[in-house]
Amino acid sequence: MLKEVTEGSEPGNTSAPIARKGRRIALIVSIALMVLLTGTGAYLWLGGYSHWQDKKSLARACQGILPRDELESLMSNDLRGTDERMFEVGSGWLDGCTVEAREGRDGTTQFGIGWSDQVSMPLSALGRIEFAGENGAATPIGHGWTGSMTRSGSAGNASVLLECKGLNKNLLVTARSYRGKFSENSSISQGFGSLAKVATRTAQKAAAKWDCDAPLGRSVDSVTPPAKMARDLPSLAQASGSCRSMTSLTAALSQRKVRKSLDTPEGNSLVEDCYLLDADGNAVYRLSAYYGPYARDLLSTRAWPNPGPAGIEQKSGYAWASSQCRNFFGTARFTSGIVENSDKAAAPADPGLQRELLAAFVKDSAERHGCSGTELP
């Protein structure tokens, strides 16, 4: 019986085809490795390693509690995290960090997380540095969250306070986002909606991180952004939010040429404002309410002239009051003052009227926040 002989091989020799097969496999492996190395080199050359490092840094920032998806919606897809903190987030804060858009194209967002009775400078972290100017009104985040939003220059600010059951502590989360979505030419409403989502989602993850069993709000779909002074604001008689108590004083205010109001929706806000304006949209009076850590911080600012619970300055008419809250807001504090306009003379002091304004404002705001035992000047 004849044996089949493979072409090019000697009869009885089977090592040659095996060797050729081995060489083909080696060649294929070499080509594959070359392609892999070339692709890896191209990936690194095109910035892939930097992107990978950026993703790792974002995952580490603020101990891993930052919400990537919400941040990308607020800023961009190319983000990196750093341990840099806003200057206010120093002693007393559990952690703080910064998220930057790659090459600074889409701004910067900074965070602070801490126990509300220990944090330093929470008002400044919320953008509340000037207490008598026209910074615009603070607005509530809403959707079941205890939180506020403010606007300061090209920055948007948001804060959320969580009541931790069983810990006798409250967790404060604050976020500040610069440029990008907060410029004059961008959609302010969309920008603050995205910032509110970032702040509330960060608060939710912070609660899990620091064992804070707190009731949480609902998903934020849209918000009312902090408003600025304008000629087209509604008349005082139409006030329905934070300025609604002023409608009972319309006659007295009209003598001071107050015609309009800049008020904000009702909500569980930590800071509340009511601006009373003239017909041209210039602020004449400003009334503000502060709850929780912001009421505590107010004591260390020039907005609270002395440590007493209430008072009034006869020369300027500036007045302040306080109220005791049964819930985790603690002692609430309220102020009323004349707004100083750079291009217009301020209204003359009227201590009697300003006392009336403060009393009406305090009664309404305190009742809505579950507070009583008010002390007035």
C-alpha positions in Angstrom: 0.0 0.0 0.0 1.5 3.4 -1.0 1.7 6.3 1.5 0.7 9.8 0.4 3.7 12.1 0.2 3.2 15.8 0.8 4.5 18.0 -2.0 7.9 19.5 -1.1 8.6 17.0 1.7 10.5 13.9 1.9 8.7 10.6 2.5 8.6 9.8 6.2 9.7 13.4 7.2 6.8 15.2 9.1 8.9 17.9 10.9 9.0 20.3 7.9 5.3 21.1 7.7 5.2 21.5 11.5 8.1 23.9 11.4 6.4 26.0 8.6 3.2 26.1 10.7 5.1 27.3 13.7 6.8 30.0 11.6 3.4 31.2 10.3 2.0 31.4 13.9 5.0 33.3 15.0 4.6 35.8 12.1 0.9 36.3 12.9 1.7 36.9 16.6 4.4 39.3 15.7 2.1 41.3 13.4 -0.6 41.3 16.0 1.9 42.6 18.6 3.1 45.3 16.2 -0.5 46.4 15.5 -1.2 46.5 19.3 1.9 48.4 20.1 1.3 50.8 17.2 -2.3 51.4 18.4 -1.2 51.8 22.0 1.4 54.3 20.9 -1.1 56.2 18.8 -3.6 56.2 21.7 -0.9 57.6 24.1 0.3 60.1 21.5 -3.3 61.3 20.9 -3.8 62.0 24.6 -5.4 58.7 25.6 -3.2 58.3 28.7 -4.0 61.9 29.8 -7.7 61.2 29.4 -7.4 58.0 31.4 -5.5 59.9 34.1 -8.2 62.6 34.1 -11.0 60.0 34.6 -9.1 58.5 37.5 -8.6 61.9 39.1 -12.3 62.7 38.8 -13.2 59.3 40.4 -10.8 60.1 43.4 -11.9 63.7 43.9 -13.8 64.4 47.1 -13.4 60.8 48.1 -15.3 59.5 45.1 -18.7 61.1 45.7 -18.9 63.4 42.6 -21.5 62.5 40.0 -19.7 62.1 36.6 -22.8 62.2 34.4 -24.3 65.3 36.0 -20.9 67.1 35.9 -20.5 66.3 32.2 -23.9 67.8 31.6 -22.9 70.9 33.5 -19.4 71.3 32.0 -18.1 68.9 29.3 -16.9 65.3 28.7 -13.2 66.1 29.4 -12.9 66.7 33.1 -10.3 66.2 35.7 -10.4 66.4 39.5 -8.0 68.0 41.9 -7.7 68.4 45.7 -7.7 72.1 45.4 -10.4 73.7 47.5 -12.2 77.0 47.3 -10.6 79.3 49.9 -13.6 79.2 52.2 -13.5 75.4 52.5 -10.7 75.2 55.1 -11.0 74.2 58.7 -14.1 72.5 59.8 -15.0 71.0 56.4 -14.9 67.2 55.9 -13.5 67.6 52.3 -13.4 69.8 49.3 -12.2 69.5 45.7 -12.2 71.1 42.3 -13.3 69.8 38.9 -11.8 71.4 35.8 -12.7 71.1 32.2 -9.7 70.1 30.1 -7.7 73.1 29.1 -10.3 75.3 30.9 -12.7 75.4 28.0 -15.9 74.9 30.0 -15.1 76.3 33.4 -14.5 75.1 36.9 -16.7 73.6 39.6 -15.7 73.6 43.3 -17.2 71.6 46.1 -17.3 71.7 49.9 -18.7 69.0 52.2 -19.0 69.3 56.0 -21.1 69.1 59.1 -23.1 72.3 59.3 -22.2 73.2 62.8 -18.5 73.0 62.1 -17.9 74.5 58.6 -16.2 77.9 58.3 -17.5 80.7 56.1 -20.5 78.9 54.5 -22.1 82.3 53.5 -19.0 83.2 51.5 -19.0 79.7 49.9 -22.5 80.4 48.8 -21.5 83.7 47.2 -23.0 85.9 49.9 -20.2 88.3 50.6 -22.0 91.7 50.1 -25.1 92.1 52.3 -26.4 95.5 51.1 -25.7 95.4 47.3 -27.6 94.2 44.3 -26.4 90.6 44.0 -29.8 89.2 43.0 -32.1 87.1 45.1 -31.3 83.7 46.4 -33.8 81.0 45.2 -34.8 77.6 46.5 -33.7 74.4 44.7 -37.1 73.0 45.4 -38.2 69.4 44.5 -38.2 68.4 48.2 -34.6 69.5 48.8 -33.6 71.9 51.6 -31.2 74.1 49.6 -30.5 77.4 47.9 -29.0 78.9 44.8 -27.3 82.2 44.3 -25.5 84.0 41.5 -22.4 86.1 42.0 -20.8 87.6 38.9 -20.1 84.8 36.4 -20.4 82.1 39.1 -23.4 80.0 40.0 -23.7 78.7 43.6 -25.8 76.0 45.1 -26.0 74.4 48.6 -28.0 71.5 50.1 -28.5 70.7 53.8 -29.3 67.2 54.9 -30.8 66.3 58.4 -29.0 63.1 59.5 -31.2 61.0 61.7 -29.7 59.6 64.8 -26.4 61.6 64.5 -27.7 65.0 65.8 -25.8 66.5 62.9 -26.6 68.1 59.5 -24.5 67.6 56.4 -23.9 70.6 54.2 -22.9 70.3 50.5 -22.0 73.4 48.5 -21.0 73.8 44.9 -19.7 76.7 42.9 -19.4 76.7 39.1 -17.5 79.4 37.2 -18.0 80.6 33.6 -19.5 78.4 30.9 -23.2 78.1 31.7 -23.3 81.2 33.8 -22.2 83.9 31.3 -24.7 86.6 30.2 -25.0 85.0 26.8 -25.9 81.5 28.0 -29.1 79.9 29.2 -29.0 80.8 32.9 -32.0 78.6 33.6 -30.4 75.6 32.0 -27.1 76.3 33.8 -28.7 76.5 37.2 -30.8 73.4 36.5 -27.6 71.4 35.7 -25.9 72.9 38.8 -28.8 71.9 41.0 -28.6 68.3 39.7 -24.9 68.2 40.5 -25.4 69.6 44.0 -28.3 67.3 44.9 -26.7 64.2 43.5 -23.5 65.0 45.3 -25.4 65.4 48.5 -27.1 62.0 48.0 -23.7 60.4 47.5 -22.2 62.3 50.4 -24.9 61.1 52.7 -24.0 57.5 51.8 -20.3 58.2 52.3 -20.6 59.7 55.7 -23.5 57.5 57.1 -26.1 60.3 57.1 -29.5 58.7 57.1 -31.4 61.7 55.7 -34.7 62.2 53.8 -33.8 63.1 50.2 -35.6 65.2 47.7 -36.8 64.2 44.2 -34.9 64.3 40.9 -34.4 67.9 39.8 -35.8 68.5 36.3 -35.9 72.3 36.2 -35.4 75.3 38.6 -36.2 78.9 38.9 -32.7 80.6 38.6 -31.7 83.5 40.8 -33.1 86.7 39.2 -31.5 90.1 38.8 -33.0 93.6 39.0 -34.9 94.7 35.9 -37.5 97.2 34.7 -39.9 94.5 33.7 -40.3 92.9 37.1 -43.9 92.6 38.4 -45.6 95.2 40.5 -45.5 94.9 44.3 -49.2 94.1 44.4 -48.4 90.9 42.4 -45.8 89.5 44.8 -46.6 85.9 45.6 -43.4 84.4 47.0 -40.8 85.8 49.4 -42.2 89.3 49.1 -45.9 88.5 49.5 -46.1 89.9 53.0 -45.1 93.3 51.6 -48.4 93.7 49.8 -50.0 94.8 53.1 -47.6 97.8 53.2 -48.1 99.0 49.7 -49.5 102.4 50.7 -46.5 103.1 53.0 -44.0 101.8 50.4 -45.5 103.9 47.6 -44.5 107.0 49.6 -40.9 105.8 49.2 -41.5 105.3 45.4 -41.5 101.5 45.7 -43.4 100.1 42.8 -42.0 96.6 42.1 -40.6 93.6 43.9 -38.1 90.9 43.1 -39.2 87.9 45.1 -38.6 84.2 44.8 -40.8 81.1 44.9 -41.7 79.6 48.2 -39.6 76.7 49.2 -37.4 75.1 51.9 -34.6 77.6 51.2 -31.7 78.2 53.5 -31.4 81.8 52.4 -34.4 83.9 51.3 -34.5 87.4 49.8 -37.1 90.0 49.0 -36.1 93.2 47.1 -38.3 96.2 46.9 -37.7 98.3 43.8 -38.7 101.6 42.3 -40.4 102.0 38.9 -37.0 101.8 37.0 -36.1 98.5 38.6 -33.6 99.9 41.1 -33.5 98.2 44.5 -34.6 100.4 47.4 -34.9 97.9 50.3 -33.7 94.4 50.8 -35.0 91.9 53.3 -33.2 88.6 53.9 -33.7 85.4 56.0 -30.9 83.0 57.0 -31.4 79.5 58.3 -29.2 76.7 59.6 -25.4 77.3 59.1 -26.0 80.6 57.3 -27.8 82.1 60.3 -24.9 81.0 62.5 -22.3 82.5 60.1 -24.2 85.7 59.9 -23.2 86.5 63.5 -19.6 86.9 62.4 -20.3 89.4 59.6 -21.0 93.1 59.5 -24.7 92.2 58.6 -25.2 91.5 62.3 -24.1 94.6 64.2 -24.2 93.2 67.7 -24.8 89.8 69.4 -28.3 90.6 70.6 -31.3 88.7 69.1 -32.8 91.9 67.6 -32.2 95.6 67.1 -32.3 98.6 64.9 -29.9 101.4 64.0 -31.8 104.7 64.2 -29.3 106.5 61.9 -29.5 104.1 59.0 -32.8 102.2 59.8 -31.0 98.9 59.4 -32.9 96.3 61.4 -32.4 92.7 62.5 -34.5 90.0 64.2 -34.4 86.3 65.1 -36.6 83.3 65.6 -36.4 79.9 67.1 -37.1 76.9 64.8 -38.3 73.6 66.1 -36.7 71.7 63.2 -33.0 71.4 62.2 -32.9 75.0 61.1 -32.0 76.1 64.7 -32.0 79.9 65.2 -33.1 81.8 62.2 -32.0 85.4 61.6 -33.5 88.2 59.5 -32.3 91.5 58.3 -33.7 94.6 56.6 -31.7 97.4 55.1 -31.6 100.2 52.4 -29.8 99.2 49.2 -26.9 101.4 48.2 -26.9 102.0 44.5 -23.7 103.3 42.9 -25.6 105.5 40.4 -28.5 106.7 42.5 -28.9 108.2 45.9 -30.1 105.8 48.5 -33.5 106.1 50.1 -33.6 108.2 53.4 -33.6 106.2 56.6 -37.0 105.5 58.0 -36.6 103.3 61.1 -40.4 103.1 61.7 -41.1 101.8 58.1 -38.1 99.4 58.2 -39.3 98.0 61.4 -42.7 97.3 59.9 -41.2 95.7 56.8 -39.0 93.4 58.9 -41.9 92.4 61.1 -44.1 91.4 58.2 -41.3 89.6 56.4 -40.2 87.7 59.5 -43.7 86.5 60.3 -44.2 85.1 56.8 -40.8 83.5 56.4 -40.6 82.1 59.9 -44.0 80.4 59.8 -43.2 78.8 56.5 -40.0 77.3 57.9 -41.6 76.1 61.1 -40.2 78.7 63.4 -41.8 80.7 66.2 -40.7 82.7 69.3 -39.7 85.7 67.1 -37.8 88.6 68.6 -38.2 91.9 66.8 -36.6 95.3 67.4 
